Amino acid sequence: MTVKAFILAMTIFGQQSNLPVERMEVAGEAIWRIASEMNVDPLLVASIGWVETRWNPKIKSRTSDCGILQVNLRYTKFTCKQLQNIEIGVREGITKLKIWKARFSKKESRKKAWVCHYNGGNRCYTRAKRYARKVYRVFVRLKKLSSVKYSGYQRGEAANGI
């Protein structure tokens, strides 16, 4: 998969929800670059970002989660304003995801399991399991979109057949 295929998949996926193309392109480029640097699947990071905020870095939850990947302020050195910067928010979110992966991947090798812990903490409660299933469904859809070859695609236009 190339960065173009990845951003195209995010753009097509987001257009199905009428999101601004600029948001998807900026988020896609940052997610691709940072996830690749940190050896994490960019599709997984994009899937978490979609479920958390629809790739909107300005979202702040009522439980003090901020940024595109909704990092909780209790567990980071950054402020909410800093996490709303896509670069910082994605990097910090991936750092937290890698902590859960390292902690639980020996027991539970499936991505769905440690994504559940990313959302639910030490235990995968029912709500966190639902969250992990949502992320996985988005992951599968993005993976399909990124593997299809689109010819004649231009920025800002949906590809034919989608």
HELIX and SHEET records of a PDB file:
HELIX    1   1 VAL A    3  GLN A   15  1                                  13    
HELIX    2   2 VAL A   21  GLU A   37  1                                  17    
HELIX    3   3 PRO A   42  THR A   53  1                                  12    
HELIX    4   4 LEU A   73  TYR A   75  5                                   3    
HELIX    5   5 CYS A   80  LEU A   83  1                                   4    
HELIX    6   6 ILE A   86  PHE A  104  1                                  19    
HELIX    7   7 LYS A  111  GLY A  120  1                                  10    
HELIX    8   8 THR A  126  SER A  147  1                                  22    
SHEET    1   A 2 ASP A  65  CYS A  66  0                                        
SHEET    2   A 2 VAL A  71  ASN A  72 -1                                        
END                                                                             
